[in-house]
């Protein structure tokens, strides 16, 4: 048996190389996305087993999954980094898209909000996604977040209700939550046969056939007639399905309006058109450990788009600013987007690239349009989770890793040097929590700096800065778990021992009024002096709009070569803060006047002048402090609801609503992150360990005056080094 398994696995690895050049219409680039613990990784594992990529079922609990390969992932039972893997599916049954060998490139993404950057960048480069829901709860908080992210990048989706075999499964309640909470135009294409421990298969509403199984170990599906007790339910949902998808196909709509019977292929064609347009979301249902995942694989092939089903890639010409178009074919000029950076212990720095058009070979020179510099492709690698496979050439529609490019980072566009195009980049949320980190020994000092820079290169939401007043290194991220994992990685992968302080909330500073300020820096030292002088106008922006610098110099009062130095001085002062030492944000800064000296003026002088002018203006602009507000969702047995709401209210929370599900109540609201430190412990105490909670960043808002005064006073107590 072991020999057969090894032979089967090696055959599949060689098949990847042999079948890389399948036709474009038979490629699917998909992601598996969901709320934490909905069953993404289990779904991926079953897909890999069904397609012959693995020879046994991986288990999250046992730490044997293919895509959760990091030690921390296996220890914690969660996905931390997105993993890419390639497999193939033979669609052997009669299908309207044509039978054959389909290549499926899968990215399994994390569900925990701390690792939202992994989901964001994966969705940016995918052609389609499988959205997994827990069939007991339906839409959960992170479900809404990843759905919104998928909407941002117009990613077509199919949905699956998982865990309908568990106690508390609610098929119709979950359907309702998808339609109401997500506002999705959706309808089931399968309904479960049985529920909870009685689940034994699904009814296919397109074929109007039942597919059943006896037990997991059999790995067999039996096609049979629909059970009589489900006949009416099946007809109801089939009618609903046809009503919703007929509008996407004129021929189907005509037959439907004439009251004619639609064929299986016509219904599937209409579904596919609705899915590709992002206007319809079919829902499958069952238990993702079962052989019914074969029906999910069929749905991936039949409904999700291939690269050429989507519109041509559009971007900008960096020279003219005009719209540029690339066809999603290898015959067009090369364009690609770097969406992930990984430090691999065996091959060094790996940059994951989605190739949208053209092709590249090892040894080619490409142009980084974002950074405006050339890069040479060292090696090309196909990734299978943590396994690597060297290839000579990569084509449009593929996701590959590149070795040897040094300056390219997440969100950068790579292009044919003679035919430049700048693609839409990737935006990431700002960190909300920080902590101080110090090396355990002097020997760790230099290694820590290198390790932090490499980890920051990998994760765009992980920020590093130095506190000029205390000399401490401050690291910031999306949550305590993310920072804990990164510090652990620093120890395991880079051999750096470090001590960390208590987590600190990532407050920010901003202004409420328009104001002007002057900065003048004059220094005479006997020889050539220093002279810089500028006037700035600052103006508040909306929440979350960040920083903008505008050059309004007219008449040459300051030479243009000194304006970037003023901007640099402004940025550095924004980073260190003015009111309480926290970074400033949501501010418009315009330089509009100044003077210079023919001999003594220099970039450093204008940089200092810019910093002084900002500080001068800020004092007149009514500065305030902002704090991160978290969206929070608590699931609790009914009897603890009152105590939990009371506790949340004492933490300055605003309760937005409650929802009853079975014997549980879901409480939703928003609360300041500063008040939620140690909340997991207090919630366990209030609910006797029976309640759980989830939180994610929502927005920033002004801190109450009494709390702001304490933070400002605290800063004045910190001794300068």
C-alpha positions in Angstrom: 0.0 0.0 0.0 2.8 2.5 0.9 4.6 1.7 -2.4 1.4 2.3 -4.3 0.8 5.6 -2.5 4.4 6.8 -3.3 4.0 5.8 -6.9 0.7 7.6 -7.2 2.1 10.8 -5.6 5.2 10.8 -7.9 3.0 10.3 -10.9 0.9 13.3 -9.9 4.1 15.5 -9.5 5.3 14.6 -12.9 1.8 15.2 -14.3 2.0 18.9 -13.2 5.0 19.5 -15.4 3.6 17.5 -18.4 0.2 19.2 -18.3 1.2 22.8 -17.6 0.3 23.9 -21.1 -3.4 22.9 -20.9 -5.6 25.3 -23.0 -6.5 28.6 -21.3 -10.2 27.6 -21.2 -9.2 24.7 -19.0 -7.3 26.7 -16.3 -9.0 27.8 -13.0 -7.2 30.1 -10.6 -9.3 29.9 -7.4 -9.1 30.7 -3.7 -10.7 29.1 -0.8 -12.0 31.8 1.5 -14.1 31.9 4.7 -14.5 32.8 8.3 -12.1 31.1 10.7 -13.0 27.4 11.4 -15.6 27.2 8.6 -13.6 24.4 7.0 -11.4 26.0 4.3 -8.3 23.9 4.8 -10.4 20.7 5.2 -12.1 21.5 1.9 -8.7 22.0 0.2 -7.4 18.7 1.6 -10.5 16.8 0.3 -10.0 18.5 -3.1 -6.3 17.4 -3.2 -7.3 13.8 -2.2 -10.1 13.6 -4.8 -7.8 14.9 -7.6 -5.1 12.4 -6.6 -2.7 15.1 -5.4 -2.4 13.5 -2.0 -2.9 9.8 -1.1 -4.6 10.3 2.3 -6.8 12.9 4.0 -4.8 15.5 5.9 -6.2 16.5 9.3 -6.0 20.0 10.8 -6.3 18.5 14.3 -3.5 16.1 13.7 -1.3 18.7 11.9 -1.0 16.6 8.7 -2.5 19.0 6.1 -0.6 19.8 2.9 -1.4 23.5 2.8 -0.8 24.2 6.6 2.9 23.4 6.4 4.4 25.9 8.9 5.1 24.6 12.4 3.0 27.3 13.9 0.0 26.4 11.7 0.2 22.8 12.7 0.6 23.6 16.4 -2.2 26.1 16.5 -4.6 24.4 14.0 -5.0 27.5 12.0 -3.9 28.8 8.6 -1.4 31.7 8.9 0.0 32.1 5.4 -1.8 31.5 2.1 -0.5 28.4 0.3 -0.6 27.9 -3.5 -1.0 24.4 -4.9 -1.7 23.0 -8.4 -3.9 20.0 -9.2 -6.0 18.5 -12.0 -9.5 17.4 -12.4 -11.0 15.1 -15.1 -14.5 16.2 -15.8 -15.7 12.8 -17.2 -19.4 13.2 -17.0 -21.4 14.9 -19.7 -20.8 18.7 -19.2 -21.7 21.8 -21.2 -18.1 23.1 -20.8 -16.6 20.0 -22.4 -15.0 17.0 -20.8 -11.3 16.8 -20.2 -8.3 17.5 -18.0 -8.6 20.8 -16.1 -5.8 22.5 -14.3 -6.8 24.1 -11.0 -4.4 26.4 -9.2 -5.7 26.7 -5.6 -4.8 29.3 -2.9 -5.9 28.3 0.6 -6.2 31.5 2.6 -6.3 32.2 6.4 -9.6 32.9 8.2 -8.2 34.8 11.2 -8.6 38.6 10.9 -5.0 39.2 12.0 -3.8 37.7 8.7 -6.2 39.6 6.5 -3.3 40.7 4.3 -3.0 37.1 3.0 -6.6 37.2 1.9 -6.5 40.6 0.4 -3.5 39.9 -1.8 -4.7 36.5 -2.8 -8.1 37.8 -4.0 -6.4 40.5 -6.0 -4.8 37.9 -8.3 -7.5 35.2 -8.4 -10.1 34.6 -11.2 -12.6 33.0 -8.9 -13.2 31.8 -5.3 -15.0 29.1 -3.3 -16.6 30.8 -0.3 -17.1 28.3 2.6 -19.7 28.9 5.2 -20.3 27.0 8.5 -23.8 25.4 7.9 -24.7 25.9 11.6 -24.2 29.7 11.7 -24.2 30.8 8.0 -22.7 34.3 7.6 -20.2 35.2 10.4 -18.2 38.5 10.9 -15.1 37.4 8.9 -17.5 36.0 6.2 -18.7 39.6 5.7 -15.1 40.9 5.5 -13.8 38.5 2.9 -17.0 38.8 0.9 -16.5 42.6 0.8 -12.8 42.1 -0.2 -14.0 39.8 -3.0 -16.5 42.4 -4.1 -13.7 45.0 -4.2 -11.7 42.9 -6.8 -14.8 41.7 -8.6 -14.0 38.0 -7.9 -16.7 35.5 -9.1 -17.7 33.1 -6.4 -19.5 29.9 -5.7 -20.6 29.1 -2.1 -20.7 25.9 -0.1 -22.4 25.3 3.2 -20.1 23.0 5.2 -20.7 21.1 8.4 -24.3 20.3 7.8 -23.6 16.9 9.4 -23.0 18.6 12.9 -25.5 19.3 15.6 -27.1 22.7 15.1 -26.9 22.6 11.3 -29.4 25.0 9.8 -29.6 24.8 6.0 -32.4 27.2 5.4 -31.3 29.6 8.1 -27.8 29.8 6.6 -29.3 30.5 3.1 -31.3 33.3 4.6 -28.2 34.8 6.2 -26.3 34.8 2.9 -29.1 36.6 1.1 -29.8 39.1 3.9 -26.4 39.8 5.5 -24.4 39.8 2.3 -27.1 41.1 0.0 -26.1 38.3 -2.4 -28.2 37.2 -5.3 -27.9 33.5 -4.5 -29.7 30.2 -4.7 -28.9 26.6 -3.9 -28.0 24.2 -6.7 -27.9 21.4 -4.1 -30.0 20.6 -1.0 -28.9 18.2 1.7 -30.4 14.7 2.2 -30.8 14.5 5.9 -29.3 16.9 8.4 -26.9 16.8 11.3 -25.9 13.2 12.0 -28.5 12.0 9.5 -26.8 13.7 6.5 -26.1 11.2 3.8 -25.8 13.1 0.5 -27.2 15.9 -1.6 -29.9 16.5 -4.2 -28.6 18.0 -7.4 -31.2 20.6 -8.4 -30.0 20.8 -12.0 -29.9 17.0 -12.7 -32.8 16.4 -10.3 -30.9 13.4 -9.0 -29.8 12.4 -5.5 -26.1 11.6 -4.8 -25.7 9.6 -1.6 -23.0 7.9 0.4 -22.9 5.4 3.2 -19.8 6.5 5.2 -16.6 8.5 4.7 -14.4 5.4 4.4 -16.3 4.1 1.3 -15.4 7.2 -0.7 -18.3 6.4 -3.1 -21.2 8.3 -4.4 -24.4 6.6 -5.5 -26.7 8.3 -8.0 -30.4 7.6 -7.4 -33.8 9.1 -7.5 -34.7 12.0 -5.2 -36.3 10.7 -1.8 -40.0 11.3 -1.9 -39.9 13.4 1.3 -37.6 15.9 -0.5 -39.4 16.1 -3.8 -41.4 19.2 -3.0 -38.5 21.0 -1.5 -36.3 20.2 -4.5 -39.0 21.5 -6.9 -39.3 24.7 -4.9 -35.6 25.5 -4.9 -35.2 24.4 -8.6 -37.9 26.9 -9.6 -36.2 29.6 -7.5 -32.9 28.8 -9.2 -34.3 29.0 -12.7 -36.1 32.3 -12.0 -32.8 33.8 -10.8 -30.5 32.7 -13.6 -32.7 32.9 -16.6 -32.1 36.6 -17.0 -28.4 36.0 -17.7 -29.0 34.1 -21.0 -31.4 35.5 -23.6 -32.2 32.1 -25.1 -32.9 30.6 -21.6 -35.0 33.6 -20.7 -37.1 33.2 -23.9 -37.8 29.6 -23.2 -38.5 30.3 -19.5 -41.1 33.0 -20.4 -42.7 30.7 -22.9 -43.1 28.0 -20.2 -40.8 25.5 -21.9 -38.7 22.9 -20.1 -35.0 23.9 -19.8 -32.3 21.3 -20.4 -29.5 20.7 -17.9 -26.9 22.3 -20.2 -29.1 25.4 -20.6 -29.5 25.9 -16.8 -25.7 25.4 -16.3 -24.9 27.9 -19.1 -27.1 30.5 -17.5 -25.6 29.9 -14.0 -22.1 30.2 -15.5 -22.9 33.5 -17.2 -24.3 34.9 -13.9 -21.3 33.7 -11.9 -18.7 35.2 -14.3 -20.5 38.5 -14.3 -20.4 38.5 -10.5 -24.2 38.8 -10.3 -25.1 35.3 -9.1 -23.7 33.0 -6.4 -24.7 29.3 -6.5 -24.7 27.5 -3.2 -23.7 23.9 -2.6 -24.2 22.1 0.7 -23.0 19.2 2.7 -20.0 17.9 4.6 -16.7 18.8 3.0 -15.0 15.6 4.3 -17.3 13.5 2.0 -17.0 12.4 -1.6 -19.6 15.0 -2.5 -16.6 17.4 -2.9 -16.4 15.8 -6.3 -19.6 17.8 -7.1 -17.8 20.9 -5.8 -14.9 20.2 -8.2 -17.4 19.9 -11.1 -18.9 23.2 -10.1 -15.5 24.9 -10.0 -14.8 23.8 -13.5 -18.3 24.4 -14.9 -19.1 27.8 -13.3 -15.9 29.6 -12.3 -14.1 31.5 -15.1 -10.9 30.6 -16.9 -8.5 33.5 -17.5 -9.9 34.1 -21.0 -13.5 34.3 -19.7 -12.6 37.6 -17.9 -12.2 41.0 -19.6 -8.7 41.9 -20.8 -6.3 43.3 -18.2 -6.4 47.1 -18.0 -3.8 49.4 -16.5 -2.1 52.7 -17.2 0.8 53.7 -19.3 3.4 55.2 -16.9 4.6 57.5 -19.6 1.3 59.0 -20.8 -1.2 58.1 -18.1 -3.5 56.7 -20.7 -5.3 53.3 -20.4 -3.4 50.3 -21.5 -4.9 46.9 -22.3 -3.4 43.4 -22.3 -5.1 40.2 -23.6 -4.9 37.3 -21.1 -2.8 35.2 -23.5 0.8 34.2 -23.8 1.0 35.8 -27.3 0.6 39.3 -25.8 3.3 41.4 -24.1 4.3 40.3 -20.6 2.6 41.8 -17.6 2.3 40.5 -14.1 1.6 41.5 -10.5 3.9 40.6 -7.5 1.4 39.8 -4.7 3.5 38.0 -2.1 7.1 37.8 -0.8 8.5 34.8 1.1 11.9 34.2 2.6 12.6 30.5 1.8 15.4 28.8 3.8 16.5 26.8 0.7 16.3 29.3 -2.2 16.2 32.7 -0.5 13.8 35.4 -1.4 10.8 34.2 -3.4 8.4 36.7 -5.1 5.0 35.2 -6.1 3.8 36.7 -9.4 0.4 36.3 -11.2 1.1 36.4 -14.9 -1.7 38.2 -16.7 -0.3 38.3 -20.2 2.7 37.1 -22.2 5.4 34.8 -20.9 8.7 34.9 -19.1 11.8 32.7 -19.0 14.5 32.2 -16.4 17.2 34.7 -17.3 14.8 37.3 -18.8 15.0 41.0 -17.8 11.7 42.5 -16.8 10.8 46.1 -15.7 9.4 46.9 -12.3 7.1 49.8 -13.3 6.2 50.6 -9.7 9.8 51.0 -8.6 11.0 52.1 -12.1 13.9 49.8 -12.3 14.9 46.6 -14.2 14.9 43.2 -12.6 16.5 40.0 -13.8 14.6 36.7 -13.4 17.0 34.2 -11.8 14.8 31.1 -11.5 11.1 30.3 -12.0 9.4 28.0 -9.5 6.0 26.3 -9.3 5.0 26.1 -5.7 3.0 23.2 -4.1 2.5 24.5 -0.6 6.2 24.3 0.8 7.4 22.1 -2.1 9.2 23.7 -5.1 9.5 22.6 -8.7 11.9 24.5 -11.1 10.5 25.4 -14.5 12.1 27.1 -17.5 9.2 29.2 -18.6 5.9 30.5 -17.3 2.8 31.7 -19.2 -0.3 33.9 -18.9 -2.8 32.5 -16.5 -0.1 31.0 -14.1 0.9 31.8 -10.6 4.6 31.3 -10.1 7.4 32.2 -7.7 10.4 34.1 -9.0 13.9 33.8 -7.5 16.5 36.6 -8.0 14.5 39.8 -8.2 15.7 41.9 -5.3 13.7 45.2 -5.3 10.2 44.0 -6.1 7.7 44.0 -3.2 4.0 43.2 -2.8 1.8 45.2 -5.2 4.5 46.0 -7.7 3.8 45.6 -11.5 6.3 43.7 -13.6 6.2 44.4 -17.3 7.9 43.9 -20.7 10.6 46.6 -20.7 9.6 47.8 -24.2 5.8 47.8 -23.5 5.1 49.2 -20.1 1.9 48.9 -18.2 1.1 49.8 -14.5 -1.6 47.6 -13.0 -3.8 48.3 -10.0 -1.8 47.7 -6.8 -3.1 46.2 -3.5 -4.1 48.3 -0.6 -3.8 47.0 3.0 -5.3 48.2 6.3 -3.3 50.1 8.8 -2.0 48.3 12.0 -4.0 48.8 15.1 -1.7 47.3 17.8 1.9 47.7 18.7 4.5 46.4 21.1 8.1 47.2 22.0 10.7 44.6 21.2 14.3 44.2 22.4 17.0 41.7 21.6 17.8 39.3 24.5 21.6 39.8 24.0 23.9 42.1 22.1 24.6 39.3 19.7 20.9 39.3 18.8 20.9 43.0 18.1 22.1 42.9 14.5 20.3 39.7 13.7 17.0 41.1 15.0 17.1 44.1 12.6 17.7 41.8 9.6 14.9 39.4 10.7 12.4 42.2 11.3 13.2 43.7 7.8 12.6 40.3 6.2 9.4 39.7 8.0 8.2 43.2 7.1 9.1 42.5 3.5 6.8 39.5 3.6 3.8 41.1 5.4 2.7 44.5 4.3 0.6 45.0 7.5 3.7 44.4 9.8 5.4 47.8 10.5 8.6 48.6 12.3 9.6 52.0 13.7 12.0 53.4 16.3 10.7 55.5 19.2 13.1 58.5 19.2 12.4 59.3 22.8 13.0 55.9 24.3 15.2 54.4 21.7 12.9 51.3 21.6 12.0 49.4 18.5 8.2 49.3 18.0 6.5 46.6 15.9 2.9 47.0 14.8 0.3 44.7 13.2 -3.3 43.8 12.9 -3.6 41.9 16.2 -1.8 40.2 19.1 -1.8 36.8 17.4 -0.1 38.2 14.3 2.7 39.8 16.4 3.0 36.7 18.6 3.5 34.5 15.5 6.0 36.9 13.9 8.1 37.0 17.1 7.9 33.2 17.3 9.0 33.0 13.6 12.0 35.3 14.4 13.1 32.8 17.1 12.6 29.6 15.0 13.7 30.8 11.5 16.3 33.4 12.3 17.6 32.2 15.7 16.8 35.6 17.4 15.7 35.6 21.0 13.8 38.8 21.9 11.8 40.2 24.8 8.5 42.0 24.1 6.6 44.5 26.2 2.8 44.6 26.7 0.7 45.2 23.6 0.0 48.9 23.1 -2.9 50.4 21.1 -1.9 52.1 17.9 -3.3 55.6 18.5 -3.0 58.3 15.9 -3.0 62.1 15.9 -4.8 64.4 13.5 -6.1 68.0 13.2 -9.6 69.5 13.2 -9.0 72.9 11.6 -7.1 74.5 8.7 -3.9 76.3 9.8 -0.7 77.8 8.5 2.8 77.6 9.9 6.3 78.9 9.2 9.6 77.0 9.4 12.9 78.7 9.2 16.3 77.0 9.7 19.4 79.2 9.7 22.8 78.0 10.9 26.1 79.8 10.5 29.3 77.9 11.4 32.1 80.1 10.0 32.1 78.7 6.5 29.1 77.9 4.3 26.0 78.1 6.4 22.5 76.4 6.2 19.4 78.2 5.2 15.9 76.9 4.6 12.6 78.7 5.0 9.0 77.6 4.0 5.4 78.2 4.7 2.9 75.3 5.0 -0.9 75.2 5.0 -2.5 72.1 6.7 -6.0 70.9 6.3 -8.0 68.0 7.8 -9.0 65.1 5.6 -11.8 62.5 6.1 -11.2 59.4 8.4 -9.0 56.9 6.7 -7.9 59.1 3.8 -4.3 59.3 5.0 -1.7 61.9 4.1 -1.3 64.1 0.9 1.5 66.6 0.1 0.8 69.3 -2.5 3.3 71.7 -4.1 1.7 75.1 -4.5 4.9 77.1 -4.9 4.5 79.8 -7.6 7.0 82.2 -9.0 10.1 80.2 -7.9 10.1 81.4 -4.3 11.6 78.0 -3.5 13.6 76.1 -6.2 11.8 72.9 -7.2 14.7 70.7 -6.2 14.1 71.6 -2.5 10.4 70.7 -2.4 11.0 66.9 -2.0 13.2 67.7 1.0 10.4 69.7 2.6 8.0 66.8 1.9 10.6 64.4 3.5 10.8 66.6 6.6 7.0 66.7 6.9 6.7 62.9 6.6 9.3 62.3 9.3 7.5 64.7 11.6 4.1 63.1 10.9 5.6 59.7 11.7 7.0 60.8 15.1 3.9 62.8 16.0 3.5 66.2 17.8 0.8 66.0 20.4 1.6 62.7 22.1 4.2 61.0 20.0 1.7 59.0 17.8 1.8 59.1 14.0 -0.3 61.8 12.4 -2.8 60.9 9.7 -5.8 62.2 7.6 -4.0 65.5 6.8 -3.4 67.6 3.7 -0.1 69.5 3.7 0.6 72.2 1.1 3.8 74.2 0.8 2.9 77.6 -0.7 5.7 80.0 -0.1 9.2 80.5 1.3 12.7 81.9 0.7 16.1 80.5 -0.1 19.7 81.6 -0.2 21.8 81.1 -3.3 24.8 79.8 -1.4 23.6 78.5 2.0 20.4 76.7 1.1 20.5 72.9 1.0 18.2 69.9 1.1 18.9 69.2 4.8 18.1 72.8 5.7 14.7 72.7 3.9 14.0 69.2 5.3 14.4 70.7 8.9 12.4 73.8 7.8 9.5 71.5 6.6 9.4 69.7 9.9 9.4 73.0 11.9 6.7 74.5 9.7 4.4 71.5 10.3 5.0 71.6 14.0 4.2 75.4 14.0 1.0 74.9 12.0 -0.2 71.9 14.0 -0.3 74.0 17.2 -2.9 76.2 15.6 -5.0 73.4 14.0 -6.7 72.0 17.1 -4.9 68.6 17.4 -6.8 65.5 18.6 -6.0 61.9 19.3 -7.7 59.0 17.4 -8.2 55.5 18.7 -8.9 52.2 16.8 -12.5 51.0 17.1 -13.2 47.3 16.7 -16.2 45.5 15.4 -17.0 42.9 17.9 -19.3 39.9 17.8 -20.0 37.7 20.9 -21.8 34.4 20.7 -23.3 33.4 24.1 -25.9 31.1 25.6 -29.1 33.1 26.2 -28.7 33.2 30.0 -25.5 35.2 29.9 -26.6 37.8 27.4 -27.5 40.5 30.0 -24.2 40.3 31.9 -22.2 40.3 28.7 -24.0 43.4 27.4 -23.5 45.1 30.7 -19.8 44.3 30.7 -19.4 45.6 27.1 -21.2 48.8 28.0 -18.7 49.4 30.8 -15.9 49.2 28.1 -17.4 52.1 26.1 -18.9 49.7 23.6 -21.9 50.6 21.5 -24.3 47.6 21.1 -25.7 47.5 17.6 -28.0 44.5 17.8 -28.7 41.0 18.9 -29.7 37.9 16.9 -31.1 34.6 18.3 -29.9 31.3 16.8 -31.1 28.1 18.5 -30.1 28.5 22.2 -27.5 31.1 21.5 -27.6 34.9 21.1 -25.2 36.8 18.9 -24.4 40.3 20.2 -22.8 42.7 17.7 -21.3 46.1 18.4 -18.3 48.3 18.3 -15.8 49.0 21.1 -12.4 50.8 21.5 -9.5 48.4 21.2 -8.0 50.0 24.3 -10.9 48.6 26.4 -10.7 45.1 25.1 -7.3 44.0 26.5 -7.8 40.6 28.2 -11.4 40.4 27.0 -11.1 36.7 26.3 -10.4 36.0 30.0 -13.2 38.2 31.3 -15.7 36.7 28.8 -14.8 33.2 29.9 -15.4 34.2 33.5 -18.8 35.8 32.8 -20.1 32.9 30.7 -18.5 30.0 32.6 -16.4 29.4 29.5 -19.4 28.9 27.2 -19.3 32.1 25.1 -16.9 33.0 22.3 -16.1 36.3 20.6 -14.6 37.6 17.4 -13.3 41.1 16.6 -11.8 43.0 13.7 -10.8 46.6 13.0 -13.6 48.9 12.1 -12.5 52.5 12.0 -10.7 55.3 13.9 -12.5 57.9 15.9 -11.7 60.7 18.3 -10.8 59.8 21.9 -12.8 61.3 24.7 -11.0 64.4 26.1 -10.4 62.9 29.6 -8.7 59.9 28.2 -6.7 61.9 25.7 -5.4 64.1 28.5 -4.0 61.1 30.3 -2.2 59.8 27.1 -0.7 63.3 26.5 0.4 63.5 30.2 1.9 60.0 30.0 4.1 61.1 27.1 5.6 64.0 29.0 6.6 61.6 31.7 8.8 59.5 29.3 12.5 60.4 29.8 14.3 61.1 26.6 17.4 59.1 25.9 
